[in-house]
Amino acid sequence: MKLKRFTVLCTALTLTGATLAPAVASAEDHSLAERLREAIVAQNFKDVIDLTPPEATLATARSAEQREKYDPSPAELMNKAQARMTMSAEAAGKPLHQTPNMDAAIIELNEYGRPKQVANVLLSPQYPNGVVVPVKKPGLSTDQVRYRWWDDTEWDVNGGKGTRDVLAGRENAPIDFSSPYPASVLKLMVGFGVLRLADEGKVDLDADYVYDPNPVRPACGGKSVKKIRQHFDEMITKSQNESTCALIKMIHDLNAWDHVNQTFVNLGMPTLMVTETIPGNGGRWIGSNMSGLDTAKLLLLINGGGPGALWTTGKGKAVTRNELSLSSRKFFQETLLGQGHNEMLSTSNWCGRDYPTQGLPQQVPSRWIRPDGTVKVGDAVYDRDVRPCNETAEVTFAHKTGWVDTTGSDAGIVKSFRGKNKRNYIVVVFCNLGTDYVDANRPADPPGVFPVLYTQKYAQLGKAIDNIMKNM
């Protein structure tokens, strides 16, 4: 059964005898959700090439539970791209055998930074035309989705269906959906945990943290001594795994991960969790989960907004901007605005390239721009002069990307420049089309240049979403 609209969902629930909770149902809200659904479906993902189709992965059973997932380093990605230069995408893989899983959410903000409209759309083999998620307005929440933990092999060979529940008590929810692994967008949760502990007086951002991992793992690096503030910046702006492991371990040192995860629950964001990481080194992130809707709410909290409740939890708690202090919110916002990796929903780091298409019209932060206008983020080097795109940029994008072989993700806050079409919104996209999925017409990346990680359909979607918000 293909669920397209809120009204269709109501009919389905009536037929099954289920009860529909109150949802955002105004004409404007429904219009935003429907337009988002149409923009997602219009990407026509069926022509994406899968470099590791099911028959190639079944023998190795690449279960997410059986292996760790960290965003590859720039060097690893460049080596992978160079190895693929000798063959075409068609020769290396096969067209996608089923609809991908995507969780996309938008919160439109009013002039005071408060929620104006909310949209959440899920795409999967069960919902190839997308399904609009009913959202309860006071809590910006839903109880109509049975979220499942991500598993690569289950998606490949089980029709996209997961088998483990993320949340208890959702067995009878009408929408059944496997949440894509968030990859490095999970660093938003780590950042929130650090700043929440700082506000509680348990962490000093300007103190040194001695990271002494045991055992040492390559992805997390060896012993280091850095200011906590520096670890935070590197984790967000460069997506540095070593700094992320350090901060995860620091929270373990304080025995605070249960406290942080419970805080997400108490604030009405129960799908957000970082579990089963290794206390001795901060590694093993695969026990992390994020839904698009709850991630958008986390960004809403980081953004702040005016006084009063941003949303109200099911237990009646009014969640305000004061869940993080003004200084913590400002630091988080500034760090996200300093993002160096702008190559998914926005593709400004490749300004003017024919491929990938130019996405959300974002300005590249000046800290990464070299004298010749090209961009260098850590070891990642881009080959285009971004100054022309910065001159015509329409928005800032305070965001965090994430990429692994089976994840492409981006989540952030979009704000227009004065004199441009007004928009102020939060956008989150999680999908399982990661670096193992490419476009058939994808050109080879120049040697030594940071490769195009994903299908350019993400950039097309980013542009489409921004056009929707520009015209709301």
N, C-alpha and C positions, 0 to 999 in steps of 0.2 A: 504494500500500500504506500503510495507516495503522498507524504504530507507536505503541502505547500503553504498553507495559510492557517492563521489562527482559527478561522471558522471551520476549516476542514478538521483540525485537531479537536475542536469542540464536538463535531459530529462523531468522530472516532471514539471519543471518551463517552459520549452518550450511549453509543452502541455497545460498549463494553461494560457499562454500568459504573465507570470510574467517575470520581468527582473532580472537577476542575477548580483549582485554587484561583483566587482573584489574580488577574494579570493586567499588565499595561495594555489597554485596548482602545486608546483614543485613535482617531483617524490619522493624526500626525505620526504617532508612534508606529502604527501598523505600516504606514507608508515607508518609514525609514527601514523597518525590518524587511519589508517586501523588496525594496530597492536594493538592499544589501544582498538578499537572496538572489535576485536577478543578476547582480554584478558577479557573484561567485559562480553561478551556473554558466554565465556567458564566457567564462575562461575556457570551457571545453577541455578539461584536463585529459581526455582520452588519448590525445596525440602525444602526451609526454612519454619519453623513453625511459624504461626501467632498466638500469644497468645490471641489476641483480634480480632478475625475475624469479618467481617462486621455484621453478625447477632447479635453478642454480643455488638457491639458499636452503632448500628443504633438507638436503643431505647434511648440512652443517647446523640446521635448526638454530637460526640466529635469534634465539629468544632474548628479549630485553632483560629477563631475569638472569641469564647466564653470562652476561658480559657488561662491562662498564661502558658508559657513554660520556665522553668529553668532547667539546668542540675541538677539532684538530687545529694544530698550530698553522700559521701561514706557510711555514716550510713544508709541512706535511701535505697541505692542500695544493701547493704548487707542484710538488713531486707527483701527486695523484693526477693533476691536470696534465702534466707533461707526459705521463704514461699513456694517457688517453688520446694524445694528439695523433698517434699513429693509426688510429682507427676511427671510423665514423660512429656516431651514436647508434645508428641503425645496426651496424655490425657488432657493436659492443653489447646491445641489449634488445629488448622488445617493447612494443607499445604497452602502456599501462593496462593491466588486465582487468582492473576494476576502478570504480570511483575512489578517489583518495578520501581520507578522513580530515575534515577541516572544522575548526571551532573559531568562529569570527564574531567579535563583539564590538559595538560602538556605543559610547555614551556622549551624546551631544551636550555641551555645557552652555549655560546662559552667560551673560556678561559678568556675573559674580562668581563664575566657576562652579555653579551648582547644576545638578542633573536636570536636563530639559527633556531629552528623549533617550530611550534605550533600545538597542536592537541586538539580538543574539541569534545567529543562524548556524546550524550544524549541517555538514555534508558528509556522506559516507555511502558505502555500497547499499545500505538499507534505505538511504534517503538521497538518491542520485540527483534529485531536483531541489535538494535542500529542504530543511524544515525550520520554521520560525519557532523559537523557544518562547513559550509564555513567561513573562517576567512579572513578578509581583512588585508593584510600584513602591510601596513603603520600604521594602527591604532590598530592592534591586536584585531580587533573587528568584530562583525557581526550584520547585520540588517535582517538576515534570520530566526530569532527565535521570535515567539510571546510568551514571558514569562508571566506566570500566577502566581498569588499569591497561596501559598500553603494552602490547607484546608484538614484536615484529613478525614472528612466525605465525601467530594467530591471525594477524591481518592478512598475511600472504595466502594462507591455506584454509582459513576458517571464515571466508566471506567477510573479512573485516570485523568480525565479532570477537570481543574480548570475553574472558571467563571469570575475571576477579572483580568484585565490586570495590569502588573507591569509597563509597559511603554506605553505611548500613541503613536499612529501612527503605530503600528505593526499588525494591524488587518489583513492585507493581507500577512503577512510573511508565507512562506510555511511550517515551522516547528512550531508546537503548543506544548508547554511544560510547565508543572507546576513545578516551582522551589522548591525543598525540602527546608523546613525551615533550616537555617544554624546552629541552636543551638549555642553553645559557640564559634564557629568560628566567630560569629558576633563581638567577643571581639577584633578581628583584626581591625575592623572599629573604635571601641572605642579608641583603642590604637593609630591609625593613627590620630584621632581627637585630642587627648591629645597632641601628639608630634607636630602636625601642629600648635596648639595654643601656645605651648612652643616656637617653632621657631619664632612665631609672637610676642613674648614677653608678652603674656597674661597669661601664666602659668609658674610657677617656680616648677620644679620637686622636688626640695629639701624643698619646703614649706610644712607646715602642712595643711591638709585639714580637717576641722571639718564637718563630715557627721552627719547631724541631720535630719533624715527622718521624713516627715509628709505627709501621715500617715506611720506608721511603718508596714512593711510587713515581714513575716517570712523569705522569700527567700533573702531579702536584709539586714536583721539584724537591730540592733538598732544603737544608736549614737556611733560614734567612732572618734578618732583623730589619723591620720597617715600621714606620708610623702606621697606626691603624687607618688613619685617613688616607695614606698612600695606597694601602691594600684595597680600600674601598674604591678609590678612583681607578686603579688598574683593573679591578674586577668589572667595573661598569664600562668604562670608556674604551678599553682595549680587550675586554672579555678575557682577561688573563686568568688561566686556570690555577696557577700557583697561588695567586692572591686569594682566590675564592676558597681553595682548600685551607689556606691559613685562617680565614675568617670563620669558616665552618668549624675548624678545630678550636678556635678561640671560644666559640659559643659552647662547644662541648666542654672545654676547660671550666666554664662557668656552670656546667650542668643545666644549661638553659634551653636546650632544644625542645623539650616537652613544653616548657613555658611559652616559647615562641609559637609552636604549632597550636597550642591551646588558645593563644591570643587570636590567631586567624579564625578559629571556631567561634570564640566569644564575640568577634566583630562581624560575624555573619558571612565569612568567607571560608566555608568548611572544606572546599576542594583544594585549598592551598596547603601544601605540606611538604616538609623536607624530612624524610625518615630513613633510617637504616644506614646513614653515613658512618664512616669509620672514625671513632673518637681520636685515634692516635695520629691520623694524618688528614682528616677532613675529606677523604676521597669516597668513592662509590656514591654517585648521585642518582642512581637509577630509581631510588625510592622516592622521587619527587613527583608531584602532580600539581597541575594548575588547569582550571577551566578558564575559558575566555572571559566569561562574565565576572568571575571573582578576581581575575587579574585586572580587568578594567576597573573594578572597585578599588583594588589596591592602588592603582595609579590615580584614581579620583582622590583617595586619601592623601597621597603624596602631593598632588596638585593643590590641595587645601580647600580653596573656595571660601565663600563667605561664612559668617557665623551661623550657628544652628545645625540641625541634623542633616548630614549628607544622605543617610539612609537610616532605617530603624530595623534592628534585627528581629527575628521571630520571637525572641524573649523580651522584646520591648526596649532594648538598649538603643539609645540614640547615639549613633556614631558620628562624631564631629571631626573637624580638622585637627583638634587638639589631641588625637591619639598619637600624633607625632608633634614635637615642639616646633615652633616657628623656625628655629635654627636648623633642626634636623630636616624639615621639609625643604628649606632653602638649599641646604647642602645636597640633598638627594636630587632636587630639580636641576641644580647647576651641573651636577655630575652627569645626569642623563642628557642634558643639553650639550655636553662635551663629547658625546658618543662619536667614536671614530669610524665605526663600521656602519656605513650607510649604503647597503647593497641588497635590500630585500624589498620592502614596500616602497622605500625610496632607493634610488640608484645614483645619487648625486656624485658619489666617488668616481663614477665613470661618465662624467659630464660629456655630453655630445656624442657618445658612441652610438652607432647604429644598433648595436647589440651590447648589453640588454637595453630594452626600451626605457625611456626615462619615466620614473615612477612619481610618487608623491613629490611635489616641487619644493624640496627642502634645501635650506642653506647648510653647507658644510662648515663645521666649526673651524675657526681660523688657526687653532692650535696645531692642527695636523697639516696645514698647507705650507708647502715649501716655497722658496723664492720663485721657482718657475711655475708655480700654480698647481703642481701635482701634489698628491696626498701620500703621506707615509704614516702608518699607524703601527708602532712597534716594528716588526719585521715585514709587515704587509705594505707593498708598494703598488700604487695605482699609476696608470700611464696617461692620465688626462689632466689638462689644465681646467680646474673647476671654477676659476674666477668668472668666466662668462655665465655659468649657471648660478653662481652666488649673486651676481648682479640682477638676475631676473627671478631669483627665488621668491616664493610667495609665503612660505611658512617656516617656522622652526619645528623641529621634531625631537622632543626629549624622549629618547627611546632606548630599548635594549633588544638586540637581535640574538638569535641562537641557531646553530647549525650542527647537525651530525648527519650520518648517512641516511637516517630515516626521520629527520625533523628539519623543517624550515619554519622559523618563528620570528615574530616581531611584535613589540608592544610598546606604545608610547603615547605622548600628549602632543597634539598638533595645535599650534597657535599661529594665526596669520599676522603678517606685518601690516603696519598702518598703511592705508592706501590700497591694500589688496582686498579681494573679496573676503568678507568677514567669515572666519570659521574658528571654532574653539571646541575641540573634541578629543576624545580618547579612542584609540583603535587598537585592537588586539587580534592577531591571526596566528593560530597554531595549526600546523598541517604536517602530515607524515612524508611529504615530498621533500626530502633532504638532498644531500650531495650525491646520492645514488640515482637521482632522477634528473634528466636533462631534456632540453629541447632537441628535436631532430635536426633543426637547422642551426644549432649552436656552433659558432665559429671557434677555432682553436684560440686559446689565450696566448699572448706573446710570452716568450720565455722571461722568467724573473718577475712577472707581473702577477699581482694577486688575482686568482681566477674568479670567474663568475660562478658562484656556488650553486645557484638554483635555476630552475626553469624561470624564464622571464615573466611567466604568468603572474607571479607575485607582484612584480613592479606594475604590470597592467592592472592588477586588482587594486594596488595602492593608489594609482592614478584615478581609477574609477570611483573608489571610495571618496577620495578628495573632491572629485567633481560632484558627487552626490551632496557632500557636506557644503560645498561652495554654493549650491543652489537651493539649500533648505530654507 
